[in-house]
């Protein structure tokens, strides 16, 4: 409670208001989440600056963002702006807000379809390789990625010609399932 009172005292100072307004203007005068130009404030990405008044007032571009009142409330309550409608908020573990869930699911299906097509293309290339080490590594890792299991063979064991294509094709699949190579 004491910390909050200190921050309120700081927010009422002329120095803070001038630096805040200058920072908001320099960042385009709009909320960096939703684009609103109403009730703008500065959000400190590094909460440790709350304890250090001199650092708190020193607004650095990489450590702060401009948010409207609604988005600022949302960020402090672990909510994210819906990337589809850009009007409502959702919990971080959801794809979108409730109103946009069908569209988000459709986007997810399209992404899955693209990944599946890339996998099929890769398998066709692999089938053209007669018993190579890369073929076995890729097939094993693809099966494990599909089941959501960790990869058994590190990608570093792939030959240089194959490594780049494998990484680009399956990066999204592994990232999505939380698998590390």
C-alpha positions in Angstrom: 0.0 0.0 0.0 2.9 2.3 0.8 4.5 1.7 -2.6 1.3 2.6 -4.3 1.0 5.8 -2.4 4.6 6.7 -3.4 3.8 6.0 -7.0 0.6 8.2 -6.9 2.8 11.1 -5.5 5.2 10.5 -8.3 2.4 10.5 -10.9 1.2 13.9 -9.7 4.6 15.6 -10.2 5.0 18.0 -13.1 8.3 16.3 -14.0 6.6 12.9 -14.5 3.7 14.4 -16.4 6.0 16.2 -18.8 8.2 13.1 -19.4 5.1 10.9 -19.8 3.5 13.2 -22.4 6.8 13.5 -24.3 7.3 9.8 -24.3 3.7 9.2 -25.6 4.1 11.8 -28.3 7.5 10.2 -29.4 5.8 6.8 -29.7 3.1 8.1 -32.0 0.4 9.1 -29.5 -1.5 5.9 -29.7 -2.0 2.7 -27.6 0.6 0.2 -28.9 -2.0 -2.6 -28.4 -5.3 -1.4 -29.7 -4.4 2.0 -31.4 -6.7 4.1 -29.3 -5.6 7.7 -28.6 -7.7 8.1 -25.4 -6.5 8.0 -21.8 -2.9 7.0 -22.7 -0.3 6.1 -20.1 3.1 4.6 -20.0 3.5 1.0 -18.9 6.9 -0.1 -17.4 7.8 -3.5 -18.8 10.4 -4.0 -16.0 8.4 -3.9 -12.7 11.7 -3.5 -10.7 11.7 0.1 -11.7 8.7 0.8 -9.4 11.1 0.7 -6.5 13.7 3.0 -8.1 12.1 6.5 -8.6 15.0 7.9 -10.7 14.7 4.9 -13.2 10.9 5.0 -13.1 10.9 8.6 -14.3 13.7 8.0 -16.9 11.5 6.6 -19.6 13.6 4.4 -21.9 12.1 3.3 -25.3 13.0 -0.4 -24.9 11.7 -0.7 -21.3 8.3 1.0 -21.7 5.2 1.0 -23.9 2.3 3.3 -24.4 -1.1 1.8 -23.5 -4.6 3.1 -23.2 -6.4 2.7 -19.8 -8.2 -0.5 -20.9 -5.1 -2.2 -22.3 -3.1 -1.1 -19.2 -5.7 -2.7 -16.9 -5.6 -5.8 -19.1 -1.8 -6.2 -19.0 -1.8 -6.0 -15.2 -4.5 -8.7 -15.1 -2.6 -11.1 -17.5 -5.0 -10.5 -20.4 -4.1 -10.0 -24.0 -5.8 -8.0 -26.8 -7.6 -10.3 -29.3 -5.4 -10.3 -32.4 -8.5 -10.7 -34.6 -11.0 -8.0 -33.6 -8.5 -5.9 -31.6 -11.4 -4.8 -29.3 -11.8 -7.5 -26.6 -9.3 -9.3 -24.4 -8.7 -12.9 -23.5 -6.5 -14.9 -21.2 -3.0 -15.7 -22.5 -3.8 -19.4 -22.9 -6.6 -18.8 -25.3 -6.3 -18.1 -29.0 -8.7 -15.2 -29.1 -11.6 -13.5 -27.3 -14.9 -15.5 -27.1 -16.5 -13.6 -29.9 -13.7 -14.5 -32.3 -13.1 -18.1 -31.3 -14.5 -19.5 -34.5 -12.2 -17.4 -36.7 -9.2 -18.2 -34.5 -10.0 -21.9 -34.8 -10.2 -21.6 -38.6 -6.8 -19.8 -38.6 -5.4 -22.6 -36.5 -6.8 -25.2 -38.9 -5.2 -23.3 -41.9 -1.9 -23.3 -40.1 -2.2 -27.0 -39.4 -3.0 -27.6 -43.0 0.1 -25.7 -44.2 2.3 -27.6 -41.7 0.8 -30.9 -42.9 1.4 -30.0 -46.6 5.0 -29.1 -45.7 5.5 -32.4 -43.9 4.1 -34.3 -46.9 6.5 -32.4 -49.2 9.4 -33.2 -46.9 8.4 -36.9 -46.8 8.3 -37.1 -50.6 11.9 -35.7 -50.6 12.9 -38.1 -47.9 11.5 -41.1 -49.8 13.8 -40.2 -52.7 16.8 -40.7 -50.4 17.8 -44.3 -50.3 18.5 -45.4 -46.7 20.4 -42.2 -45.7 21.0 -41.3 -42.1 19.1 -38.0 -42.6 16.0 -39.8 -43.8 15.9 -42.0 -40.6 16.5 -39.0 -38.3 13.8 -36.9 -40.0 11.2 -39.6 -40.0 11.9 -40.4 -36.3 11.7 -36.8 -35.3 8.6 -36.2 -37.3 6.8 -39.1 -35.6 7.9 -37.9 -32.2 6.8 -34.3 -32.9 3.4 -35.5 -34.1 3.0 -37.4 -30.7 4.2 -34.3 -28.8 7.3 -36.2 -27.5 10.9 -34.8 -27.2 13.2 -35.3 -30.2 15.5 -38.3 -29.8 18.1 -37.2 -32.3 19.5 -33.7 -32.2 19.1 -31.7 -35.3 22.8 -31.1 -35.2 23.3 -34.6 -36.5 21.7 -33.8 -39.8 23.8 -33.1 -42.8 24.3 -29.4 -43.7 22.2 -29.7 -46.9 19.2 -31.1 -45.1 19.5 -29.2 -41.8 18.4 -25.8 -43.1 15.3 -27.1 -44.9 14.3 -29.4 -41.9 14.6 -26.4 -39.5 12.4 -24.1 -41.7 9.7 -26.7 -42.4 9.2 -28.0 -38.8 10.1 -25.1 -36.7 6.5 -24.0 -36.3 5.4 -27.6 -35.4 8.0 -28.0 -32.8 7.5 -24.5 -31.4 3.7 -25.1 -31.2 4.1 -28.4 -29.3 6.9 -27.1 -27.1 9.5 -29.5 -28.4 13.2 -28.5 -28.5 15.6 -30.0 -31.0 
